[in-house]
Amino acid sequence: MNDCLFCKIIKGEIPSDKVYEDELVYVFKDINPTAPVHLLVIPKQHISKLDEVTAENSGVIAHIYEVIARLAKELDLKDGFRVVTNCGESAGQSVFHIHFHLLAGRPLLWPAG
């Protein structure tokens, strides 16, 4: 996608505070964090939203959760963390490239916060 913000970040066209990268995934700090730890975990493959996950691309989603587990250990998030994915505009998705918010470092309220 030529105009996708996250695709441009992955390509290095837009700067980000990178935390982790491998052949499938890119992780960076959210520019408007809502918790002391607020990372965005995104696939390098453009998938617009969660309802576009298929048998053909679901392997990258599984890999994302493996990366999240690894980061949680590396960041010593033993008190817990939350992973949030919004699907669609009415659910709060503002960038249409599937992404997972990794949140930790403070008590997290439910359903919001």
DSSP file (Angstrom, degrees, kcal/mol; ACC not computed):
  #  RESIDUE AA STRUCTURE BP1 BP2  ACC     N-H-->O    O-->H-N    N-H-->O    O-->H-N    TCO  KAPPA ALPHA  PHI   PSI    X-CA   Y-CA   Z-CA
    1    1 A M    >         0   0    0      0, 0.0     3,-0.8     0, 0.0     6,-0.1   0.000 360.0 360.0 360.0 121.1    0.0    0.0    0.0
    2    2 A N  T 3   +     0   0    0      1,-0.2     0, 0.0     5,-0.1     0, 0.0   0.815 360.0  38.2 -68.1 -32.6    1.6    3.2   -1.2
    3    3 A D  T 3  S+     0   0    0      4,-0.0     2,-0.5     5,-0.0    -1,-0.2   0.282  82.6 125.1-105.0  10.9   -0.1    5.5    1.4
    4    4 A C    <>  -     0   0    0     -3,-0.8     4,-2.1     1,-0.2     5,-0.2  -0.592  52.3-149.4 -77.5 122.9   -0.1    3.2    4.4
    5    5 A L  H  > S+     0   0    0     -2,-0.5     4,-1.9     1,-0.2    -1,-0.2   0.910  97.0  46.5 -55.6 -47.9    1.6    4.9    7.4
    6    6 A F  H  > S+     0   0    0      1,-0.2     4,-2.5     2,-0.2    -1,-0.2   0.852 108.8  54.5 -70.9 -33.4    2.9    1.6    8.8
    7    7 A C  H  > S+     0   0    0      1,-0.2     4,-2.0     2,-0.2    -1,-0.2   0.897 109.2  49.6 -62.8 -38.5    4.3    0.4    5.5
    8    8 A K  H  X>S+     0   0    0     -4,-2.1     5,-2.2     2,-0.2     6,-1.1   0.871 109.8  50.7 -67.7 -36.7    6.2    3.7    5.2
    9    9 A I  H ><5S+     0   0    0     -4,-1.9     3,-1.1     4,-0.2    -2,-0.2   0.931 109.6  50.3 -64.4 -45.6    7.6    3.2    8.8
   10   10 A I  H 3<5S+     0   0    0     -4,-2.5    -2,-0.2     1,-0.3    -1,-0.2   0.893 110.5  49.8 -59.1 -40.8    8.7   -0.4    7.9
   11   11 A K  H 3<5S-     0   0    0     -4,-2.0    -1,-0.3    -5,-0.2    -2,-0.2   0.569 116.2-115.8 -75.6  -8.7   10.4    0.9    4.8
   12   12 A G  T <<5S+     0   0    0     -3,-1.1    -3,-0.2    -4,-0.5    -2,-0.1   0.577  83.5 121.3  83.6   9.6   12.2    3.6    6.8
   13   13 A E  S   <S+     0   0    0     -5,-2.2    -4,-0.2    -6,-0.2    -5,-0.1   0.758  78.0  38.5 -75.6 -24.8   10.4    6.5    5.0
   14   14 A I  S    S-     0   0    0     -6,-1.1    -2,-0.3    -9,-0.1    -1,-0.2  -0.995  96.7-116.6-124.6 130.4    9.0    7.7    8.3
   15   15 A P        +     0   0    0      0, 0.0     2,-0.3     0, 0.0    -6,-0.1  -0.292  37.1 172.1 -68.9 151.3   11.1    7.6   11.5
   16   16 A S        -     0   0    0     -7,-0.1     2,-1.2    -4,-0.0    14,-0.1  -0.965  43.1-108.6-149.4 163.1   10.2    5.4   14.4
   17   17 A D        -     0   0    0     12,-0.4    12,-2.0    -2,-0.3     2,-0.1  -0.726  46.3-153.1 -95.5  84.1   11.7    4.3   17.7
   18   18 A K  E     +A   28   0A   0     -2,-1.2    10,-0.3    10,-0.2     3,-0.1  -0.323  27.2 172.0 -67.2 137.3   12.3    0.7   16.7
   19   19 A V  E     -     0   0A   0      8,-2.9     2,-0.3     1,-0.4     9,-0.2   0.673  68.0  -1.6-109.7 -34.9   12.4   -1.9   19.5
   20   20 A Y  E     +A   27   0A   0      7,-1.5     7,-2.9     2,-0.0    -1,-0.4  -0.989  57.3 178.8-159.3 148.4   12.6   -5.2   17.4
   21   21 A E  E     +A   26   0A   0     -2,-0.3     2,-0.2     5,-0.2     5,-0.2  -0.960   8.2 158.1-154.7 140.1   12.7   -6.3   13.8
   22   22 A D        -     0   0    0      3,-2.3    -2,-0.0    -2,-0.3     0, 0.0  -0.753  61.6 -73.5-140.3-166.5   12.9   -9.6   12.0
   23   23 A E  S    S+     0   0    0     -2,-0.2     3,-0.1     1,-0.2    21,-0.0   0.718 129.2  26.1 -67.7 -20.1   12.0  -10.9    8.5
   24   24 A L  S    S+     0   0    0      1,-0.1    20,-3.0    20,-0.1    21,-0.5   0.671 118.1  47.0-112.5 -24.0    8.2  -10.9    9.4
   25   25 A V  E     - B   0  43A   0     18,-0.3    -3,-2.3    19,-0.1     2,-0.4  -0.905  49.4-164.3-133.6 147.9    7.6   -8.3   12.1
   26   26 A Y  E     -AB  21  42A   0     16,-2.7    16,-2.7    -2,-0.3     2,-0.4  -1.000  12.3-169.3-130.0 133.4    8.5   -4.7   13.0
   27   27 A V  E     +AB  20  41A   0     -7,-2.9    -8,-2.9    -2,-0.4    -7,-1.5  -0.984  13.7 160.4-126.9 133.3    8.0   -3.4   16.6
   28   28 A F  E     -AB  18  40A   0     12,-2.0    12,-3.3    -2,-0.4     2,-0.2  -0.965  42.6 -89.5-147.3 163.0    8.3    0.2   17.6
   29   29 A K  E     - B   0  39A   0    -12,-2.0   -12,-0.4    -2,-0.3    10,-0.2  -0.535  45.2-112.5 -75.6 136.7    7.2    2.6   20.5
   30   30 A D        -     0   0    0      8,-2.7     8,-0.1    -2,-0.2    -1,-0.1  -0.455  16.1-139.7 -65.9 137.4    3.8    4.2   20.1
   31   31 A I  S    S+     0   0    0      1,-0.3    -1,-0.1    -2,-0.1    -2,-0.0   0.682 101.4  39.0 -76.0 -15.8    4.2    8.0   19.6
   32   32 A N  S    S-     0   0    0      6,-0.1    -1,-0.3     0, 0.0    -2,-0.1  -0.602  88.9-166.1-127.6  70.5    1.2    8.6   21.9
   33   33 A P        -     0   0    0      0, 0.0     5,-0.1     0, 0.0    70,-0.0  -0.250  20.3-169.5 -66.1 144.1    1.7    6.0   24.7
   34   34 A T  S    S+     0   0    0      1,-0.1     4,-0.1     3,-0.1    69,-0.1   0.322  77.2  30.6-109.1   3.3   -1.2    5.3   27.0
   35   35 A A  S    S-     0   0    0      1,-0.1    70,-0.1    73,-0.0    -1,-0.1  -0.966  92.6-100.7-151.8 159.8    1.0    3.2   29.4
   36   36 A P  S    S+     0   0    0      0, 0.0     2,-0.6     0, 0.0    69,-0.2   0.862 121.0  40.8 -54.4 -37.0    4.7    3.2   30.4
   37   37 A V  E    S+ C   0 104A   0     67,-2.6    67,-2.0    69,-0.0     2,-0.3  -0.968  73.0 154.9-109.7 117.6    5.2    0.3   28.0
   38   38 A H  E     + C   0 103A   0     -2,-0.6    -8,-2.7    65,-0.2     2,-0.3  -0.783  12.3 167.5-145.2  96.9    3.3    0.9   24.8
   39   39 A L  E     -BC  29 102A   0     63,-2.3    63,-2.9    -2,-0.3     2,-0.5  -0.808  28.3-139.9-110.6 150.1    4.6   -0.9   21.7
   40   40 A L  E     -BC  28 101A   0    -12,-3.3   -12,-2.0    -2,-0.3     2,-0.6  -0.954  14.4-163.5-108.0 127.0    3.1   -1.4   18.3
   41   41 A V  E     +BC  27 100A   0     59,-2.5    59,-2.1    -2,-0.5   -14,-0.2  -0.950  18.2 172.2-112.9 117.6    3.7   -4.9   16.8
   42   42 A I  E     -B   26   0A   0    -16,-2.7   -16,-2.7    -2,-0.6     2,-0.2  -0.944  32.2-120.0-130.7 146.4    3.1   -5.0   13.1
   43   43 A P  E     -B   25   0A   0      0, 0.0   -18,-0.3     0, 0.0     4,-0.2  -0.574  18.0-135.8 -77.3 148.0    3.6   -7.5   10.3
   44   44 A K  S    S+     0   0    0    -20,-3.0     2,-0.3    -2,-0.2   -19,-0.1   0.812  90.4  82.0 -70.7 -29.2    5.8   -6.4    7.5
   45   45 A Q  S    S-     0   0    0    -21,-0.5     2,-0.7     1,-0.1   -21,-0.0  -0.612  95.6-114.9 -72.8 131.9    3.2   -7.9    5.1
   46   46 A H        +     0   0    0     -2,-0.3     2,-0.4    51,-0.1    -2,-0.1  -0.610  45.1 163.5 -75.4 114.7    0.3   -5.5    4.7
   47   47 A I        -     0   0    0     -2,-0.7    51,-4.1    -4,-0.2     3,-0.1  -0.992  27.8-150.6-125.6 120.5   -2.9   -6.9    6.2
   48   48 A S        -     0   0    0     -2,-0.4     2,-0.3    49,-0.3    -1,-0.1   0.905  64.9 -15.9 -64.6 -45.1   -5.5   -4.1    6.6
   49   49 A K  S >  S-     0   0    0     48,-0.1     3,-2.4    47,-0.1    -1,-0.1  -0.967  71.8 -88.7-158.0 170.8   -7.4   -5.5    9.6
   50   50 A L  G >  S+     0   0    0     36,-0.3     3,-1.7     1,-0.3    37,-0.1   0.795 116.7  62.4 -57.4 -34.4   -8.1   -8.5   11.7
   51   51 A D  G 3  S+     0   0    0      1,-0.3    -1,-0.3    -3,-0.0    36,-0.0   0.439  94.9  64.8 -76.6   5.5  -11.0   -9.7    9.6
   52   52 A E  G <  S+     0   0    0     -3,-2.4     2,-0.3     2,-0.1    -1,-0.3   0.284  71.9 118.8-103.6   7.5   -8.5  -10.2    6.7
   53   53 A V    <   +     0   0    0     -3,-1.7     2,-0.2    -4,-0.1    -6,-0.0  -0.605  41.6 171.7 -74.1 131.2   -6.5  -12.9    8.4
   54   54 A T     >  -     0   0    0     -2,-0.3     4,-1.5     1,-0.0     3,-0.4  -0.741  51.5 -92.8-130.8 176.4   -6.7  -16.1    6.4
   55   55 A A  T  4 S+     0   0    0     -2,-0.2     4,-0.3     1,-0.2    -2,-0.0   0.830 124.7  55.6 -60.3 -31.7   -5.1  -19.5    6.4
   56   56 A E  T  4 S+     0   0    0      1,-0.2    -1,-0.2     2,-0.1     3,-0.1   0.807 120.5  25.8 -73.6 -30.4   -2.5  -18.1    4.0
   57   57 A N  T >> S+     0   0    0     -3,-0.4     3,-0.9     1,-0.1     4,-0.7   0.392  92.2  95.9-115.4   3.1   -1.4  -15.2    6.2
   58   58 A S  H 3X S+     0   0    0     -4,-1.5     4,-2.1     1,-0.2     5,-0.2   0.729  71.3  72.5 -70.1 -20.1   -2.2  -16.5    9.7
   59   59 A G  H 3> S+     0   0    0     -4,-0.3     4,-2.2     1,-0.2    -1,-0.2   0.877  94.8  52.7 -60.4 -37.1    1.4  -17.8   10.2
   60   60 A V  H <> S+     0   0    0     -3,-0.9     4,-2.0     2,-0.2    -1,-0.2   0.848 106.7  53.1 -68.1 -32.3    2.6  -14.2   10.6
   61   61 A I  H  X S+     0   0    0     -4,-0.7     4,-1.7     2,-0.2    -2,-0.2   0.916 108.6  49.1 -68.7 -42.4    0.0  -13.5   13.3
   62   62 A A  H  X S+     0   0    0     -4,-2.1     4,-1.6     1,-0.2    -2,-0.2   0.912 110.5  51.9 -59.6 -42.1    1.2  -16.6   15.2
   63   63 A H  H  X S+     0   0    0     -4,-2.2     4,-2.5     1,-0.2    -2,-0.2   0.879 103.5  58.1 -63.0 -37.7    4.7  -15.2   14.9
   64   64 A I  H  X S+     0   0    0     -4,-2.0     4,-2.6     1,-0.2    -1,-0.2   0.918 106.0  48.8 -57.9 -43.9    3.6  -11.9   16.2
   65   65 A Y  H  X S+     0   0    0     -4,-1.7     4,-2.2     2,-0.2    -1,-0.2   0.840 108.7  53.2 -67.8 -31.9    2.4  -13.5   19.4
   66   66 A E  H  X S+     0   0    0     -4,-1.6     4,-2.1     2,-0.2    -1,-0.2   0.913 110.6  47.5 -64.4 -42.1    5.7  -15.4   19.7
   67   67 A V  H  X S+     0   0    0     -4,-2.5     4,-3.0     2,-0.2    -2,-0.2   0.906 110.0  52.6 -65.3 -42.0    7.5  -12.0   19.4
   68   68 A I  H  X S+     0   0    0     -4,-2.6     4,-2.6     1,-0.2    -2,-0.2   0.926 109.4  49.1 -60.0 -44.6    5.2  -10.5   22.0
   69   69 A A  H  X S+     0   0    0     -4,-2.2     4,-1.7     2,-0.2    -1,-0.2   0.911 112.5  48.2 -61.4 -42.1    5.9  -13.3   24.4
   70   70 A R  H  X S+     0   0    0     -4,-2.1     4,-2.6     2,-0.2    -2,-0.2   0.929 112.5  47.8 -63.7 -45.9    9.7  -12.8   23.8
   71   71 A L  H  X S+     0   0    0     -4,-3.0     4,-2.9     1,-0.2    -2,-0.2   0.895 107.5  56.2 -63.0 -39.8    9.5   -9.1   24.3
   72   72 A A  H  <>S+     0   0    0     -4,-2.6     5,-2.8    -5,-0.2    -1,-0.2   0.894 111.3  44.1 -59.8 -39.7    7.4   -9.5   27.5
   73   73 A K  H ><5S+     0   0    0     -4,-1.7     3,-1.1     3,-0.2    -2,-0.2   0.934 114.2  48.7 -69.1 -46.2   10.2  -11.7   28.9
   74   74 A E  H 3<5S+     0   0    0     -4,-2.6    -2,-0.2     1,-0.3    -1,-0.2   0.855 114.6  45.6 -62.4 -35.6   13.0   -9.3   27.8
   75   75 A L  T 3<5S-     0   0    0     -4,-2.9    -1,-0.3    -5,-0.2    -2,-0.2   0.418 110.8-124.2 -88.0   0.8   11.1   -6.3   29.2
   76   76 A D  T < 5 +     0   0    0     -3,-1.1     2,-0.8    -4,-0.2     3,-0.3   0.921  47.3 165.6  57.4  49.9   10.4   -8.2   32.5
   77   77 A L    > < +     0   0    0     -5,-2.8     3,-1.8     1,-0.2    -1,-0.2  -0.243  19.4 139.2 -89.4  46.4    6.7   -7.7   32.3
   78   78 A K  T 3   +     0   0    0     -2,-0.8    -1,-0.2     1,-0.3     3,-0.1   0.661  62.1  66.2 -69.4 -15.4    6.0  -10.4   34.9
   79   79 A D  T 3  S-     0   0    0     -3,-0.3    -1,-0.3     1,-0.3     2,-0.1   0.554 119.0 -93.9 -79.7  -6.7    3.3   -8.2   36.5
   80   80 A G    <   -     0   0    0     -3,-1.8    25,-0.5    -8,-0.1     2,-0.3  -0.342  38.2-145.3 117.3 163.3    1.3   -8.6   33.4
   81   81 A F        -     0   0    0     23,-0.1     2,-0.4    -2,-0.1    23,-0.2  -0.963  10.3-130.1-156.6 166.8    0.6   -7.0   30.1
   82   82 A R  E     -D  103   0A   0     21,-2.7    21,-3.0    -2,-0.3     2,-0.5  -0.959   6.9-156.2-126.2 144.2   -2.3   -6.5   27.6
   83   83 A V  E     -D  102   0A   0     -2,-0.4     2,-0.4    19,-0.2    19,-0.2  -0.990  17.5-173.0-118.9 125.9   -2.4   -7.0   23.9
   84   84 A V  E     +D  101   0A   0     17,-2.0    17,-3.0    -2,-0.5     2,-0.4  -0.964  11.2 178.2-124.7 134.7   -5.1   -5.0   22.0
   85   85 A T        -     0   0    0     -2,-0.4     2,-0.4    15,-0.2    15,-0.1  -0.989  13.2-156.4-132.7 125.4   -6.1   -5.1   18.4
   86   86 A N        -     0   0    0     -2,-0.4     2,-0.5    13,-0.3   -36,-0.3  -0.808   3.1-158.2 -99.3 142.6   -8.9   -3.0   17.0
   87   87 A C        -     0   0    0     -2,-0.4     3,-0.1   -38,-0.1     4,-0.1  -0.907  58.1  -5.7-125.8 103.5  -10.7   -4.1   13.8
   88   88 A G  S > >S-     0   0    0     -2,-0.5     5,-2.3     1,-0.1     3,-1.0  -0.006  85.7 -78.2  97.5 157.7  -12.5   -1.4   11.9
   89   89 A E  G > 5S+     0   0    0      1,-0.3     3,-1.6     3,-0.2    -1,-0.1   0.877 125.7  54.2 -60.1 -43.0  -13.1    2.3   12.4
   90   90 A S  G 3 5S+     0   0    0      1,-0.3    -1,-0.3     2,-0.1    -2,-0.1   0.684 106.2  54.8 -70.3 -14.9  -16.0    1.9   14.9
   91   91 A A  G < 5S-     0   0    0     -3,-1.0    -1,-0.3    -4,-0.1    -2,-0.2   0.437 128.8 -96.3 -92.6  -1.6  -13.7   -0.3   17.1
   92   92 A G  T < 5S+     0   0    0     -3,-1.6     2,-0.5    -4,-0.3    -3,-0.2   0.517  71.0 151.1 102.0   6.4  -11.1    2.5   17.2
   93   93 A Q      < +     0   0    0     -5,-2.3    -1,-0.3     1,-0.2     3,-0.1  -0.608   9.5 166.7 -73.8 122.9   -8.8    1.4   14.3
   94   94 A S        +     0   0    0     -2,-0.5     2,-0.5     1,-0.2    -1,-0.2   0.639  64.4  51.5-111.3 -21.8   -7.1    4.5   12.9
   95   95 A V  S    S-     0   0    0      2,-0.1     2,-1.7   -91,-0.0    -1,-0.2  -0.980  77.2-143.2-116.9 122.7   -4.4    3.0   10.8
   96   96 A F  S    S+     0   0    0     -2,-0.5     2,-0.3    -3,-0.1   -47,-0.1  -0.413  72.9  94.4 -92.0  64.1   -5.5    0.3    8.4
   97   97 A H  S    S-     0   0    0     -2,-1.7   -49,-0.3   -51,-0.1   -48,-0.1  -0.903  90.9-104.1-143.1 115.1   -2.5   -2.0    8.7
   98   98 A I        +     0   0    0    -51,-4.1     2,-0.3    -2,-0.3   -51,-0.1  -0.077  52.8 169.8 -47.9 135.7   -3.2   -4.7   11.3
   99   99 A H        -     0   0    0    -13,-0.3     2,-0.5   -57,-0.2   -13,-0.3  -0.991  28.6-141.3-151.2 155.0   -1.3   -3.9   14.5
  100  100 A F  E     -C   41   0A   0    -59,-2.1   -59,-2.5    -2,-0.3     2,-0.5  -0.976  13.9-143.8-122.7 122.7   -1.1   -5.1   18.1
  101  101 A H  E     -CD  40  84A   0    -17,-3.0   -17,-2.0    -2,-0.5     2,-0.7  -0.766   9.2-158.1 -86.3 124.3   -0.7   -2.7   21.0
  102  102 A L  E     -CD  39  83A   0    -63,-2.9   -63,-2.3    -2,-0.5     2,-0.4  -0.928  19.3-176.8-102.5 113.8    1.5   -4.2   23.8
  103  103 A L  E     +CD  38  82A   0    -21,-3.0   -21,-2.7    -2,-0.7     2,-0.3  -0.914  15.4 129.5-118.9 136.7    0.6   -2.3   27.0
  104  104 A A  E     +C   37   0A   0    -67,-2.0   -67,-2.6    -2,-0.4   -23,-0.1  -0.976  29.3  81.2-167.2 173.4    2.2   -2.7   30.4
  105  105 A G  S    S+     0   0    0    -25,-0.5   -24,-0.1    -2,-0.3   -67,-0.0   0.441  92.1  47.7  99.6   0.9    3.7   -0.8   33.3
  106  106 A R  S    S-     0   0    0    -69,-0.1     2,-0.2   -71,-0.0    -1,-0.2  -0.967  99.8 -75.9-158.1 161.4    0.6    0.4   35.1
  107  107 A P        -     0   0    0      0, 0.0     2,-0.5     0, 0.0    -3,-0.1  -0.475  48.9-145.6 -62.4 132.0   -2.8   -1.1   36.2
  108  108 A L        -     0   0    0     -2,-0.2     5,-0.1    -5,-0.1     2,-0.1  -0.902   9.2-142.1-107.6 123.7   -4.9   -1.4   33.1
  109  109 A L        -     0   0    0     -2,-0.5     0, 0.0     4,-0.3     0, 0.0  -0.337  23.8-101.0 -79.3 161.1   -8.7   -0.9   33.5
  110  110 A W  S    S+     0   0    0      1,-0.1     3,-0.0     3,-0.1    -1,-0.0  -1.000  93.2   5.7-132.4 135.5  -11.3   -2.8   31.7
  111  111 A P  S    S+     0   0    0      0, 0.0     2,-0.3     0, 0.0    -1,-0.1  -0.995 134.8  20.3 -88.0 -12.3  -13.1   -2.3   29.3
  112  112 A A              0   0    0      1,-0.1    -3,-0.1    -4,-0.0     0, 0.0  -0.817 360.0 360.0-118.0 157.8  -11.2    0.9   28.6
  113  113 A G              0   0    0     -2,-0.3    -4,-0.3    -5,-0.1    -1,-0.1   0.424 360.0 360.0 101.8 360.0   -7.8    2.3   29.6
